[in-house]
Amino acid sequence: MDVSIIETSGLGDRSYLVTNGGVAVAIDPQRDIDRVLMLAGAHGARITHVLETHLHNDYVTGGLELSRIVGARYVVPAGDEVNYPRHPATEGDVIDAGPIRLEVMHTPGHTHHHVSYVLRDENDAIHGVFTGGSMLFGTTGRTDLISAQDTEELTRAQYRSVRKLADRLPADVPIYPTHGFGSFCSATPASGDASTIGEERQRNPALTQDEQSFVDELIAGLSAYPAYYAHMGVINREGPAPVDLTPPEPVDPKELRRRLEAGEWVVDLRNRTAFAAGHLQGALGFELSGSFVTYFGWLYDWGAPLTLIGESPEQIAEARRQLVRIGVDRLAGAAAGDIDELRDGRPLGSYPVADFAALAGERRAGAVTVLDVRQRNEYEEDHIPEAVNIPLHELPERFGEVPASTVWVHCESGYRSSIAASLLDRAGHEVVLIDDDFDNATRLGLTSPGAAKG
């Protein structure tokens, strides 16, 4: 029995492929299913079943298309209303894939109909449990994605579901969650890269706290989640269209200029410092690394024409792959190459890049306007006194609150602040991008923990 992990680090998720004796079962596959097909081929296995633990809120599933292509049975939790044929999974069902057997456990909390799958072999020995958005590594899935009215009910259900898993399964059983590797579907940041039922009994808040304490703390700690989540459930219920990874149409410099002057979404994928040093005026900088697709999806005007700028066709192709995972299928085109060759005779825009040491020196010389684009809870934990806190996802609606003077923009690592700097630059603000780890601000004595102001 082999459990292969398929990482989707940009979204903070994992999919899985179980193989045994030439048979394979896929669990919670992402939309770009070529990764799953290649892995199955490498194992010499035929995929007979595709399983979902729940209808996902943070990505478009590849389960429906994968099941169609390979002729597999598609298993979706009973109770979830979907507009396509599926095999409903209910408590106590056993999905029989020959040498692979998966027992269904109803584990509501992340969603109402969420299930987990206990992995067994033909001799009934347990090899793991796929917990989706239920029991994660040191935490649980968040419970507020359905509606505010359902949050407390789902939080209590989550508590009981995690305890159900811990009570029914042996301590040495590995857990295989879908979320918790940076996904906003996690209630709090997960810890570690692997875990077992026994380890979770010692550290998971649903197993170390009483129910009311768990409910109160989880709900109080919930932060904002990406706006694009509102579209994922709809797409996954309706049935996603087949994935399309074909290259977008090339766009010449003259057409790029027209789109920029029209105020369209033109996104530059290059490194944040390269963008700061020289970019097409009016373009937005979304470095293709880390959490690119999460923050792009959070800020994107859903359905707006989108043009990509990249250093190479390969960079454009990777961005397209990441975008289809959240249902951004239609690209208006792309341009790849040296930025000087794309500017159509216009001067490039630019702004300075600095670190926290430079900010400290500037503050000693006089007043400095600092914009902190981290989440509110991050700001409250520790921040630079007098810094204005506008979380990145709120910035487009709060430009009016940004001081007119030169603004030094920072976040935790420089990624979010680089996006914010490009937004402010396009809006006409003078900006300085702080591309540095926030730990250095603390080390330099710039910060002051405590209640937020601003």
Sequence and secondary structure as in RCSB ss.txt:
>XXXX:A:sequence
MDVSIIETSGLGDRSYLVTNGGVAVAIDPQRDIDRVLMLAGAHGARITHVLETHLHNDYVTGGLELSRIVGARYV
VPAGDEVNYPRHPATEGDVIDAGPIRLEVMHTPGHTHHHVSYVLRDENDAIHGVFTGGSMLFGTTGRTDLISAQD
TEELTRAQYRSVRKLADRLPADVPIYPTHGFGSFCSATPASGDASTIGEERQRNPALTQDEQSFVDELIAGLSAY
PAYYAHMGVINREGPAPVDLTPPEPVDPKELRRRLEAGEWVVDLRNRTAFAAGHLQGALGFELSGSFVTYFGWLY
DWGAPLTLIGESPEQIAEARRQLVRIGVDRLAGAAAGDIDELRDGRPLGSYPVADFAALAGERRAGAVTVLDVRQ
RNEYEEDHIPEAVNIPLHELPERFGEVPASTVWVHCESGYRSSIAASLLDRAGHEVVLIDDDFDNATRLGLTSPG
AAKG
>XXXX:A:secstr
 EEEEEEETTTTEEEEEEEETTEEEEES BS THHHHHHHHHTT EEEEEE SS  SSS B HHHHHHHHT EEE
EETT   SS  EEE TT EEEETTEEEEEEE  SSSTT EEEEEEETT  EEEEEEETSB SSSBB S SS GGG
HHHHHHHHHHHHHHHHHHS TT BEEESB SS TTBSS   SS  BHHHHHHH HHHHS HHHHHHHHHHH    
 TTHHHHHHHHHH           B  HHHHHHHHHTT EEEE S HHHHHHSB TT EE  SSTTHHHHHHHHS
 TT  EEEEESSHHHHHHHHHHHHTTT     EEEES GGGTSTT   B   EE HHHHHHHHHHS  EEEE S 
HHHHHHSB TT EE  GGGGGG GGGS SS EEEE SSSHHHHHHHHHHHHTT  EEEE S HHHHHHTT  B S
S   
